[in-house]
Structure formats: structure tokens, C-alpha cells
Amino acid sequence: MGRSEDPGQDPISELSSLDDPVRRRLYDAVAARDEPTARDDAAAAVGISRTLAAYHLDKLVDAGLLTTSYARPAGRSGPGAGRPAKRYARARRELSVSMPPRDYALLAEVLAEAVAADDSGGVREAVASAAHAAGRSAGGPDLTAALRACGYEPSETGEGCVELRNCPFHRLAQRHTELVCGLNLHLVRGLLEASGEPQDRAVLAPRPDRCCVFIDAPG
């Protein structure tokens, strides 16, 4: 039916929480931030009351899609600072659903192991070429839209630089880092080519909680 990092959870029931449009907007608002989000900020982001936001945010926590922590506002500490506020962040665990059951993650793991076992390097070169071609095929004039469609969650950092807030192949990258980072690099370079941008804007720059690829400012 699907895969979850917690075999005791039902991915269908968890993901069904996002069918509610308010919850989906709240989830997207929280997921778009690097730091945990307070209820007031989440409510303001989607234009609803704090009480309604709190209700839906806690439902997303119950579904395993968000996690919680507690912290006081920046600059406030000590006596009189008030109670720490509840904050929400996107859960790092992954969920996927397919009916009838499919296991593409297992297929990817098998193929990655086969690449790692090839001492000639020919298979790795073929993967890089295929990834670049896939990027050209999936790309188009709107680079941001193409990156988003591929799951990279692009975010401009100023002066035309773009960081990729998500690795679409995160689980596989934990075991096959070099292979997956190289695949990402060539895929993104293919997307750049399709958008008419110089391919060398995409460089490897691994950072925590980010894709290993960074897109530099135009030359």
C-alpha cells in the first residue's frame, strides 16, 4: 500500500489529513520555514484565527506530519518572560502511498547497489548521462517551477542564488551519498540547460537539511 519510516503507521490515514484545505495550507506554511513556527505565525500565514490554527496544527501532529517543540520568543528569557510557546516543524520522516502496493524505494536501492558494484565506472557515467537527459526532459523556461516539480523546494537566497531545501532522494542518499549527489548535480544541470541557463551554475555544496546541489548566481 505504501511505505513509511514507522511500519506501525498507516500512510493512507496520515496523508488523508492533508485533504482538508486549511490543514494543507498550514502544513505548507510550516514546511516552508527552516525554523519551528509558532501558532500565531502559522495562523497569520494562512489568514485564519489562532484558535483554528492550533486545532488543525495539532491534528497534523497527531497524524505524524508535524512535530512540536517549545521555545520563548527571541530575546525573552528569565522571570517574567512567560511560558515557552508551542512551535511546529515538518516531520523528517517520509511517507508514500501506492495502490496496489509498489516499492520503488527497494528498486532504487537495488540499482544503487549495482552501480556501487561496478568497478569500471561505466555504469556511473551512464547514470550521470541519464540524469542530465531526464533534467532536460523535465525542464522548461521556468526554472523555479521545474525544480519545484522535481521536489527540490527551491528558495532564492539573494543575487540570483538558489538553494534547494529538499533532496528528492534523501533516504537513498544516506547510504549512497556520492552516487545520489552526482545524480542530483547532473539532473539539476539538465534543468538549467532546458531553461536556457548555464549548466555550471549548479555546484556541489552539501549542507545539513539541504540538497547537496546549490545554484550560483548568474555569471
Backbone hydrogen bonds, N-H to C=O, Kabsch-Sander energy under -0.5 kcal/mol:
donor,donor_aa,acceptor,acceptor_aa,energy
3,R,96,S,-1.4
5,E,94,E,-1.2
9,Q,6,D,-2.3
14,E,10,D,-2.0
15,L,11,P,-2.8
16,S,12,I,-1.7
17,S,14,E,-1.2
18,L,15,L,-1.8
19,D,16,S,-1.9
20,D,17,S,-0.9
24,R,20,D,-2.4
25,R,21,P,-2.1
26,L,22,V,-2.3
27,Y,23,R,-2.9
28,D,24,R,-2.5
29,A,25,R,-2.1
30,V,26,L,-2.4
31,A,27,Y,-2.9
32,A,28,D,-1.5
33,R,30,V,-1.5
37,T,88,Y,-3.2
39,R,86,K,-0.8
42,A,38,A,-2.3
43,A,39,R,-2.8
44,A,40,D,-2.3
45,A,41,D,-2.0
46,V,42,A,-1.2
47,G,43,A,-1.0
48,I,43,A,-2.1
53,A,49,S,-2.4
54,A,50,R,-2.7
55,Y,51,T,-1.9
56,H,52,L,-2.2
57,L,53,A,-2.9
58,D,54,A,-2.2
59,K,55,Y,-1.5
60,L,56,H,-1.9
61,V,57,L,-1.7
62,D,58,D,-2.4
63,A,59,K,-1.5
64,G,61,V,-1.6
65,L,60,L,-2.2
66,L,60,L,-1.2
67,T,89,A,-2.9
69,S,87,R,-1.8
71,A,85,A,-2.1
76,R,73,P,-1.9
77,S,75,G,-0.5
81,A,78,G,-1.7
85,A,71,A,-2.1
87,R,69,S,-3.1
88,Y,37,T,-2.4
89,A,67,T,-2.1
91,A,65,L,-2.3
96,S,3,R,-2.2
98,S,1,M,-4.7
107,L,103,D,-1.5
108,A,104,Y,-2.6
109,E,105,A,-2.1
110,V,106,L,-2.4
111,L,107,L,-2.5
112,A,108,A,-2.5
113,E,109,E,-2.2
114,A,110,V,-1.9
115,V,111,L,-2.2
116,A,112,A,-2.3
117,A,113,E,-1.5
118,D,114,A,-0.5
118,D,115,V,-1.2
119,D,117,A,-0.8
125,E,121,G,-1.9
126,A,122,G,-2.0
127,V,123,V,-2.3
128,A,124,R,-2.2
129,S,125,E,-2.3
130,A,126,A,-2.5
131,A,127,V,-2.7
132,H,128,A,-2.2
133,A,129,S,-2.2
134,A,130,A,-2.4
135,G,131,A,-2.1
136,R,132,H,-2.2
137,S,133,A,-2.2
138,A,134,A,-2.4
139,G,135,G,-1.5
143,L,141,P,-1.1
146,A,142,D,-2.0
147,L,143,L,-2.7
148,R,144,T,-2.4
149,A,145,A,-2.4
150,C,146,A,-1.4
151,G,148,R,-1.5
152,Y,147,L,-2.3
155,S,163,E,-2.3
157,T,161,C,-2.0
158,G,161,C,-0.6
161,C,158,G,-1.8
162,V,215,I,-2.7
163,E,155,S,-2.6
164,L,213,V,-0.6
165,R,153,E,-2.1
165,R,163,E,-0.7
166,N,152,Y,-1.8
170,H,167,C,-1.4
173,A,169,F,-2.3
174,Q,170,H,-1.1
174,Q,171,R,-0.6
175,R,171,R,-0.5
175,R,172,L,-1.0
176,H,172,L,-2.3
180,V,176,H,-2.6
181,C,177,T,-2.8
182,G,178,E,-2.0
183,L,179,L,-2.1
184,N,180,V,-2.8
185,L,181,C,-2.3
186,H,182,G,-2.2
187,L,183,L,-2.5
188,V,184,N,-2.8
189,R,185,L,-2.2
190,G,186,H,-1.8
191,L,187,L,-1.9
192,L,188,V,-2.5
193,E,189,R,-2.3
194,A,190,G,-2.2
195,S,191,L,-1.3
196,G,193,E,-1.4
197,E,192,L,-2.7
201,R,198,P,-1.4
202,A,199,Q,-1.8
203,V,201,R,-0.6
203,V,214,F,-2.7
205,A,203,V,-0.5
205,A,212,C,-3.8
210,R,207,R,-1.3
211,C,164,L,-2.9
214,F,203,V,-2.8
215,I,162,V,-2.7
216,D,201,R,-3.2
216,D,214,F,-0.7
